[in-house]
């Protein structure tokens, strides 16, 4: 068995890790716009040589706004998915029901937290930053797919956020401490959600034939392609905001657009595809499913 997760132990861990919204970010708290907010490994803004350091920092902050806006949209889709998974088990395993409902409650809290960040960002940033949407339409497009495909996308995202914090954000001394604290507390609860997602994916894959699993993988890639198109659109919105904030047009806009789109592809898709825990889950379901992910991953590096 590739994991030893169970609902009772994961619920206990979740309850120990829980935090209150005001302890992380009060409604009146302000961000530090004199500093970067995203680590360079995710934003890739310092690599743009045609931007000066001030302009690189502005784009980095726009990338941070994108980061929590995108995850807010995704978590709005996760919430109904988790509730739908809990509903058939309400008369069954009490630990399972409680763990999943707690999972849903924490996702709702994360959405609330990200909205607070958005409001603080609006207060301190000089221009409006447009975000893809509406979130309801994005969620509906994701959730219309096979539940196993959706579960795998969510599992990939949950493990991905773990890697982002542990591998890039935690030890970066240059980013805004409030943003770092926000990501730390998000990570604390998402670490338990990844375990629950693993159990949910196990349940969704149980009893499926190889043909059914590969059909779900087809839909996994459909969701990925849909998200990728959204990331490309978002990269364009980010450059629109950058141009307004710095008061000039980017002569090499198309080159920066391609570079920032690729950075987003790595951040929101590629870094999850290569996560060893996600690969373990795929191998437990189907070796061919894992191979298909491994073949696609270099496109998102």
N, C-alpha and C positions, 0 to 999 in steps of 0.2 A: 504494500500500500504506500502511495507516494505522500500521504499526509496522515496526521493523527487528530485532525480537527473534529470537534463534536459541538453540538448546540449548547449543552449545559456549561462546559468550560469556556466557550467563546462568549457566552452571555456574561459569565462572571468577570472575564477579562474586560469586556466592554463597560460594565458598570464601574469597575475600578478606574478606567481611563476617562470616564466622562467628565466634562467641564461645562461650566455655565457661560452663556453668550457674553455677558458683561465682563467676565473675567478675561476674555480674549480681546474683545473690541467693543468699547462703549459706543453709543450712537454719536457722541460728540468728540470722539477721538480723531486726531488728524494724522495723516501720513507725512513722511519726510521726503519732500520732493527735491531735496538737494542730493539725494543718493539714488543709486540703482535699486531696483526692486526684484529683478530676476537675475539668477546666475547666468553668466555668459554661456555656459554649456547648453542652456535652453533658449536664451534670447538670440544669441549669435549677433548681437548688435555691434560689439567692439570690432568685429571683423570687417565692417563696412568702412573702407578707408576714405570714401568720398564724404563721409560725415565727420564733423569735428567732435571732440569729446562731449560738448554740451548737447549736440544733436543726437549723438549715440545714446546719451542718458535719457533724453526725451523719448526716443523710440523704445528703449528698455522699459521705461515706465508704461508706455502704451502696451507693450508686450505683457506686462504684469496685469494690466486691466483686462487684456484679452484672456489671459490664463484663468483668472477667476470667473470671468464672464462665461467662458466656454464650459468650465467645470460646473458652474451653476446651471447652465442649460442641460448638461448631461445628467446632473443629479435630479433635475426635474423629471427626466425620463426614467431614472432608476426608481424613484419613489413609487409610481404606480406599478412598475414591474414587480417590485418586492411585495407590495400589498397583494397583487394578484397571485403571487406564489404562496403567500400565507393563507389566503382564503380557503383553499381546499383542505387545509390541515387544522382548522380551528377546533375540531372535535378530536384531534389526535394527540401527538406528542406535545406536552405542555412546554417543555424546554425549547422545542423547535419554534412553536408559535411565539413564545415570549422573545426569543432571540431575534426572529425576523421582524417582529413589530418594533422592537427596540432599534434595530437596524434602520427601519423606516423613519422612526422618530429622529434619529441622529442625522439622517440625510436631510430631513426637513430643517433641522437646526443649521446644517451647513449651508443650505440655500439662503436662510435668513442671514447668516454670517457674511456670505458673499454679497448680499444686497447692502449690508452695512459698509463693506469695503467699497462697493460701487458708489455709494452716496458720499463717502469720504473722498474718493477719487474725484468725483464731480466738483466737490467744494474746492479742491486744491489745484486741479489741472486747468490750464488756460483755455482749452478748447474741448468741444464735444468729441467723444470717441464712439463712432457707430459700431454696433455689434450685430452679427447675423441673427436672423430670427424671422418670425416670432418663435419663441421657445416652444410653444405648444405644437406648432407645425413640425418643428424638428423632432420633438419627442414622438409625435404620431408616426412620422416616417420611420423612425427607429423601431418603435414598438409593433409595427405591422408585420414584422418579420418573425420567422420561427423562434419560439422562446429559447431554444438552445443557442441559436445564433446571437440573440440579444444577450443571453447570459454570458456567453464567451466574450462579447465586446465589453460588458461591464466588468468581468473578471480581469480582462487585460488592462482596463483603465484603473481598477483598484490596485493591482500590483504596480502599475506604472507610477501612480502617485507615491507609493512607498519609495521607489527608486529615485524619484525627483527630490524628495526631501532628504533621504539618507545620503544620496550620492552627489547632490549638487547644492542644496539650499542650507542644510544644517551647519556646514563648516565655512560658509561664505561670509566673511566679515565685512564685506563692502555693501551689503544690501540693507535696506531699511529694517531696523529691529522689529517694528510692529508687523510688517509684512512677514518677516521670518517667524515671528511668534504665531501669527495666524496659520501659517503653513505647518508649523510644528503641531499645533492642536488639531488641525485637520488630519495630519498623519496619525496622531495617536488613536483616533477613532477609526480611520480608514484601515489601519492595520488589522482591526478585528473584522471589518466588513469584508476584507479580502478572504478571510477564512470562511465567513458565511457564504460568500459568493462561490467559493470552491464547493461547499456542500450543496448549494443550489444547482450548480452545473453538474455535479455528480448525479443528482436526482433527475435532472432533465435528460441526461444522456443514458440513464439506466434503461436497458431493454431495447435501445435503438439498434437497428441494423447498420452495417457499414454504409449502405446506400443512403439511409436516412441521415447519418452523420455527415456524409459528404454534401448532401443537399443543404444541411444547416450551415456547413462551411461556405457553400456558394453564397448563402444569404449573409454570412459574416462578412464576406468580401464586398457584397453589395452595400452593406452599412458602412464599411470602411471607405468605399468610393464616394458615397454620399457625404460623409464627414470630410473627406479630402477636398471635395469641391467647396464645401463651406469654409474650410481653412484658407483656400485660395482667395475666396471672396473677402474673408476677414483680413488677409494680408493687404489687400487693396484698401480696405477701410482704414487700416492702421497707417498706411502711407498718406492717405488723405488727411488724417489727423496730424501727422508729422509735418506735412507741408504747411498746414494752417498754423501750427505751433511755432515753426521756425521762420515763417514768412517768406518762403521761397519754394519754387518748383524744383523737383529733383531731376537733374539732367539724365541720370542713369536709373530712372525709376523702374524700368522693366527688369534691369539686372537685380536691383534691390528687391523688387517684388518676388522674383524667382528664388532669391536667396532666403527671404523671410518665409515664403511658402514652404520651402524645404525645411527650414528650422522648425516650423509649426508641425510639419509632417513627422519629424523625429520626436518632438515633444509629446504630441497627442496620439500617435499611432506607433511609430517605429520603436520607441523606447519600451513600449508595452509588449510588442511582438517578441522582442529578444529577452524579456525577463524570464529567468530560469524557472520561476514558479508557474508562470503561465505556460511555458513549454512543458513542464511536468504534467500539468492538467491536460494538455492536448495529447501527450503521449499516453496518458492513462485512458483516454477515450478512443484514440485512433492514431496509429503511427503515421498514416497518410495525412491526417489533419495537421500533425506537427510538421511534416515535410512541406506541406503547402505553405504554411506560415513561414518556415525557414527560407523557402524559395522567394517569397514576396518581400521579406524584411529588408533586403538591401535597397529597395526602391525608396524606402522611407528613412534612410540613414542621414 
